[in-house]
Structure formats: structure tokens, C-alpha cells
Amino acid sequence: MKKIRFTLTVFTALSVMVCAHIGRADALPLWPSSAPGALGATEADIPTITLFAPAAGQANGATMLILPGGGYARLATHEGAGYADWLAANGVTCYVLKYRLGSNGYHHPVMLQDAARALRTLRAFARRDGLDPARIGIIGSSAGGHLASTLLTHFDAGQPDSLDPIERESSRPDLGILCYAVISLGEFAHQGSKTNLLGKEPTAELVTLLSNELQVTPQTPPCFIWHTAADKTVPVENSLLFASALRRAGVPVELHVYEKGGHGMGLPAAKKNAPPWDAACLQWLNSRAFIPVSLPATPAK
């Protein structure tokens, strides 16, 4: 009985911390105590989520989990807070995930554990805050796109008998947005991301398991995918393979391959050579009834 009361008390304490802020909030640890598999107790060992809330009265009920890229070695701010500011300006309640990294000694399944726990937390928060628990999306870029595609293909329904109310929630995103994502760990892999995620000598079975174009099923959520044909860091074949797998499985997918541009560009307002994927993405979110029909303009940076 004591364990039940402790878990619920922690959940309530986190709730108070989140609701006390408008705009960007303090980072919240994903677990009330040490995270599973933690190698220490430093900042690098504590996965967190940071809230970016729409202006008062502007939230449209949708929530987005944002996974920055960085090769599983670092986290790119413009693919985290940058995306969060953009989506929050369009009424989406956003949380940026700080997941554990290969550069700090972590490997799979730790990153997936962090992403799944974050998605469950957002769904629990949506129920608590009067948002829509059936409109929880995920967006990831580069290696963050790999982690997003991993959760899109390796989710579960939760543990209904868990003493932790967050663990009872499903980890399945309702849709995914993949930006120049690492998808495959085979022929077209980004080797740095692969090594940081799996170590130097992964088994063939593990490489197949985390080559997410091979893990798509009809239950995989709808996806918006964009890449550039000129990307010399993560080949466009990654997005082509995933989009093709989604189409074969009957999963709704919108794919944009732009002729020009490189890698790690983020939003067009941040990188002037980036293609206009943000406008296309908002239209897609609208077509999926994720955001309202009337779209506010994307603010200039």
C-alpha cells in the first residue's frame, strides 16, 4: 500500500511543477528516482522532458514529443527548442526529450526506454490537463528521427496492472514526423549513429531489429517524412525505404524529397537553405485533424 501512495504522490508533484508554468518550463525527470539502467546520477544520466506551452488560451488539445538529433552523441537545440517554439505558436503543447546518449556510455534499449516513458507521460499529462490523449505525436530529426521511428514501430499498450499510473499508458504515438531521419542500420546506415546506439560489434539480429523499415506493420502510426536528395550525411534512401514500407503496410504516409539542401537544417526560418517543409507539415497535421482547420501563421525567427 505504501508503494501505491508513493507513486501517486510523485505523479501529483510532477503535475504541480508543470502546471505552474506558461511557456517554457523547468525540465522534469522522467522517473521519480533513478532511471532504469542509469550509470550514475549526473545530468547526463537523468532523462528529462521540458514543456513548451502555447500562449494562454491558445492550446488546441494536441501534444508533440520532440526528439532532437545529434548522432546519439549530442542533442541539437534547433531541432528541439526550435521546433517546440514553432509548434507551440501553432497551438500544440510541446515537450522536448533529453534522452540518454551513446557518448555517455548508453546503448539500446536505454534510448527507447526514455522515449517510451516520455510518450506515456505526455498521454497521462494530456488526460490530467484536459488535452486530447488521442492526439499525441512525435517528431524527430536525424538520429532523433531514428529514435522516433523506433518508437513508431516498437510501442506497446502499457501495463494495466502497474502500480505506476504512467506505465499503464500506451507508448504508441498517434502520428510521426521524421526529418532527414536515420532509419536503416544496414547498407544506408549513418555509422556514427549506429555505433553510438548499438556499440561497436552489434549482432545481426539487433541490427535487423533496429532497422525500422523492416519493423513496419499495419499498426504503425501515420507519418510525414521529409529529406533532401542532396543529403550527404544520412542518405535519402533511409526515408524512401521507410515510406515504401509504410505504403506496403497500408499506413498513411506523406513523403517530401527536396532536390536541394543538406543535413541537420531544421526549420527554414533557422536555416535559409532549408526547404519549406514546415508549411507542408502544418497542412498535413491539419489534414489528419491533429490541429484546427484555421492555421495561424508561423512566426518569423
C-alpha positions as MATLAB code, in Angstrom:
seq = 'MKKIRFTLTVFTALSVMVCAHIGRADALPLWPSSAPGALGATEADIPTITLFAPAAGQANGATMLILPGGGYARLATHEGAGYADWLAANGVTCYVLKYRLGSNGYHHPVMLQDAARALRTLRAFARRDGLDPARIGIIGSSAGGHLASTLLTHFDAGQPDSLDPIERESSRPDLGILCYAVISLGEFAHQGSKTNLLGKEPTAELVTLLSNELQVTPQTPPCFIWHTAADKTVPVENSLLFASALRRAGVPVELHVYEKGGHGMGLPAAKKNAPPWDAACLQWLNSRAFIPVSLPATPAK';
ca = [
       0.000    0.000    0.000;
       2.856    2.371    0.750;
       4.240    1.831   -2.728;
       0.947    2.843   -4.349;
       0.725    6.025   -2.298;
       4.344    6.922   -3.140;
       3.835    6.521   -6.887;
       0.697    8.629   -6.972;
       2.300   11.317   -4.812;
       5.231   11.627   -7.225;
       2.837   11.910  -10.174;
       0.956   14.701   -8.393;
       4.163   16.553   -7.589;
       5.212   16.474  -11.245;
       1.767   17.768  -12.193;
       2.127   20.801   -9.943;
       5.543   21.600  -11.415;
       4.222   21.540  -14.993;
       1.012   23.495  -14.368;
       2.907   26.258  -12.594;
       4.475   27.431  -15.869;
       3.315   29.104  -19.062;
       5.734   28.944  -21.988;
       8.981   27.106  -21.297;
       9.015   25.171  -18.030;
      11.720   23.552  -15.945;
      12.998   20.138  -17.029;
      11.158   17.245  -15.383;
      12.880   13.896  -14.720;
      11.063   11.031  -16.432;
      11.336    8.811  -13.375;
      10.864    9.977   -9.765;
      14.039    8.150   -8.761;
      16.990    6.757  -10.723;
      16.148    5.923  -14.343;
      16.316    2.230  -15.333;
      19.839    1.334  -16.371;
      21.350    4.596  -15.071;
      25.156    4.566  -14.952;
      25.346    7.412  -12.437;
      23.468   10.400  -11.060;
      24.825   13.249  -13.189;
      22.791   15.368  -15.600;
      23.807   13.006  -18.414;
      22.219   10.093  -16.544;
      18.828   11.730  -15.941;
      16.421   11.783  -18.914;
      14.025   14.711  -18.788;
      11.185   16.414  -20.637;
      10.831   20.194  -20.937;
       7.450   21.812  -21.556;
       6.902   24.486  -24.214;
       3.304   25.590  -23.809;
       1.200   27.664  -26.237;
       0.140   31.125  -25.113;
      -2.665   31.186  -22.576;
      -5.930   30.124  -24.179;
      -4.262   29.061  -27.451;
      -3.722   25.329  -26.845;
      -5.645   23.271  -29.416;
      -5.547   19.995  -27.477;
      -2.697   18.353  -29.401;
       0.646   17.395  -27.839;
       4.009   16.725  -29.516;
       7.046   14.875  -28.172;
      10.214   16.294  -29.761;
      13.405   14.242  -30.150;
      16.440   16.308  -31.225;
      19.109   14.761  -33.399;
      22.851   14.613  -32.888;
      24.064   11.157  -33.854;
      23.166    9.682  -30.415;
      26.204   11.688  -29.258;
      24.659   15.115  -28.552;
      21.304   16.905  -28.792;
      20.799   19.707  -31.318;
      18.962   22.669  -29.792;
      17.488   23.921  -33.090;
      15.819   20.509  -33.544;
      14.452   20.630  -30.001;
      13.549   24.042  -28.627;
      13.424   25.413  -32.178;
      10.684   23.001  -33.216;
       8.904   23.451  -29.891;
       8.631   27.228  -30.309;
       7.245   26.765  -33.834;
       4.646   24.177  -32.878;
       3.631   25.966  -29.678;
       2.986   29.090  -31.777;
       0.539   26.897  -33.699;
      -1.294   25.783  -30.567;
       0.481   22.466  -29.949;
       1.652   21.689  -26.412;
       5.252   20.504  -26.793;
       7.732   18.583  -24.688;
      11.402   18.244  -25.680;
      13.006   14.990  -24.574;
      16.566   14.859  -23.274;
      17.329   11.182  -23.785;
      20.473    9.354  -22.736;
      23.292    9.135  -25.263;
      25.881    6.724  -26.569;
      28.590    9.317  -25.934;
      27.802    8.926  -22.222;
      28.018    5.138  -22.264;
      24.406    4.250  -23.059;
      23.171    1.885  -25.748;
      19.888    0.324  -26.850;
      17.389   -0.266  -25.242;
      18.004    2.738  -22.963;
      17.099    5.355  -25.588;
      13.866    3.541  -26.434;
      13.046    3.254  -22.731;
      13.409    7.029  -22.405;
      11.253    7.767  -25.463;
       8.534    5.309  -24.452;
       8.416    6.669  -20.897;
       8.157   10.218  -22.251;
       5.276    9.321  -24.576;
       3.404    7.601  -21.745;
       3.980   10.649  -19.547;
       2.591   13.014  -22.191;
      -0.521   10.868  -22.557;
      -1.040   10.894  -18.792;
      -0.489   14.662  -18.716;
      -2.999   15.139  -21.546;
      -5.685   13.364  -19.542;
      -4.825   15.445  -16.496;
      -4.668   18.793  -18.308;
      -7.800   18.494  -20.456;
      -5.854   17.895  -23.681;
      -6.631   15.096  -26.135;
      -4.903   11.805  -25.204;
      -5.599   10.567  -28.752;
      -3.574   13.411  -30.325;
      -0.044   12.709  -29.086;
       2.511   12.999  -31.886;
       6.270   12.531  -32.130;
       8.803   14.432  -34.234;
      12.453   13.513  -34.610;
      15.398   14.654  -36.713;
      18.405   12.644  -37.889;
      19.283   10.243  -35.032;
      16.296   11.664  -33.156;
      14.317   10.578  -36.198;
      15.711    7.091  -35.764;
      14.573    7.075  -32.157;
      11.157    8.391  -33.225;
      10.855    5.698  -35.895;
      11.901    3.118  -33.297;
       9.019    4.098  -31.038;
       6.682    4.230  -34.056;
       7.490    0.558  -34.707;
       8.279   -0.766  -31.194;
       5.482    0.614  -28.993;
       3.283   -1.275  -26.531;
      -0.147   -0.835  -24.947;
       1.158   -0.260  -21.424;
       0.860   -2.356  -18.276;
      -2.716   -2.103  -16.934;
      -1.769   -3.692  -13.593;
       1.252   -1.415  -12.962;
       1.433    0.456   -9.655;
       2.793    3.435  -11.620;
      -0.065    5.259  -13.420;
       2.293    6.433  -16.172;
       3.321    2.871  -17.014;
      -0.342    1.984  -17.581;
      -0.427    4.286  -20.607;
       0.248    3.228  -24.204;
       3.587    4.284  -25.719;
       2.133    4.367  -29.267;
       2.317    7.829  -30.867;
      -0.788    8.838  -32.814;
       1.376   10.110  -35.684;
       5.014   10.712  -36.537;
       7.069   13.418  -38.260;
      10.503   12.321  -39.458;
      13.042   14.930  -40.573;
      16.050   13.627  -42.568;
      15.856   10.619  -40.278;
      18.264    7.765  -39.778;
      16.035    4.715  -40.361;
      18.106    1.792  -41.581;
      21.182    0.364  -39.873;
      22.122   -1.676  -42.918;
      23.535   -0.513  -46.259;
      22.414    3.117  -45.844;
      23.214    3.493  -42.145;
      24.761    6.555  -40.591;
      27.676    4.761  -38.978;
      28.197    7.176  -36.108;
      24.581    6.876  -35.001;
      24.708    3.100  -35.373;
      27.836    2.759  -33.231;
      26.590    5.131  -30.547;
      23.273    3.281  -30.379;
      24.424   -0.335  -30.597;
      28.113   -0.360  -29.751;
      30.993   -1.378  -31.994;
      30.042   -5.011  -32.645;
      26.248   -5.420  -32.626;
      24.696   -8.738  -33.543;
      22.981   -9.142  -36.889;
      19.702   -9.727  -35.046;
      19.996   -6.382  -33.244;
      20.840   -4.536  -36.469;
      17.719   -6.011  -38.076;
      15.555   -5.194  -35.059;
      16.589   -1.529  -35.137;
      16.455   -1.166  -38.931;
      12.987    0.242  -38.632;
      11.973   -0.048  -42.275;
      11.898   -3.797  -41.540;
       9.641   -3.382  -38.493;
       6.658   -1.559  -40.027;
       3.226   -3.169  -39.568;
      -0.333   -2.032  -40.340;
      -0.430   -0.754  -36.731;
       2.418    1.723  -37.336;
       1.044    5.291  -36.989;
       0.659    7.666  -39.981;
       3.824    9.589  -40.854;
       5.006   12.791  -42.511;
       8.545   12.314  -43.838;
      10.936   14.754  -45.470;
      14.517   14.559  -46.674;
      16.747   16.156  -49.291;
      18.248   14.288  -52.222;
      21.492   16.187  -51.606;
      21.930   14.945  -48.022;
      25.485   13.603  -47.798;
      25.293   12.642  -44.116;
      22.161   10.472  -43.954;
      21.267    9.156  -47.422;
      17.737    9.882  -48.642;
      17.285    6.124  -49.090;
      16.519    5.982  -45.367;
      13.303    7.944  -45.854;
      12.487    6.208  -49.138;
      12.746    2.787  -47.502;
      10.538    3.749  -44.569;
       7.914    5.439  -46.743;
       7.808    2.401  -49.029;
       7.373    0.067  -46.055;
       4.524    2.220  -44.737;
       2.802    2.221  -48.129;
       3.056   -1.554  -48.427;
       1.564   -1.941  -44.946;
      -1.334    0.355  -45.799;
      -0.217    3.064  -43.358;
      -0.965    6.671  -44.444;
       2.258    8.471  -45.356;
       3.236   11.784  -46.912;
       6.777   11.935  -48.279;
       8.627   15.062  -49.446;
      12.024   14.689  -51.128;
      13.526   18.085  -51.874;
      16.202   18.478  -54.528;
      18.455   20.919  -52.674;
      19.711   21.201  -49.119;
      21.955   19.312  -46.765;
      21.565   17.682  -43.380;
      20.542   18.996  -39.979;
      18.795   22.056  -41.387;
      15.801   22.270  -39.077;
      13.251   24.979  -39.811;
      13.556   27.260  -42.854;
      13.467   30.293  -40.563;
      16.575   28.989  -38.791;
      18.465   27.804  -41.895;
      17.747   29.835  -45.001;
      18.650   26.963  -47.334;
      16.098   24.616  -45.733;
      13.092   23.684  -47.894;
       9.572   24.835  -46.907;
       8.706   21.610  -45.132;
       7.171   23.387  -42.144;
       4.220   24.748  -44.153;
       3.675   21.341  -45.760;
       3.815   19.682  -42.350;
       1.204   22.042  -40.886;
      -1.102   21.264  -43.790;
      -0.607   17.555  -43.205;
      -1.309   17.915  -39.483;
      -4.470   19.766  -40.450;
      -5.465   17.015  -42.880;
      -5.079   14.462  -40.076;
      -7.315   16.600  -37.785;
      -4.343   16.984  -35.441;
      -4.532   20.792  -35.478;
      -7.526   23.036  -36.316;
      -8.652   23.975  -39.801;
      -7.741   27.625  -39.224;
      -3.926   27.680  -39.134;
      -2.130   30.624  -37.537;
       0.891   31.932  -39.408;
       4.278   30.532  -38.491;
       6.169   33.303  -36.677;
       9.349   34.634  -38.217;
      12.540   33.856  -36.309;
];
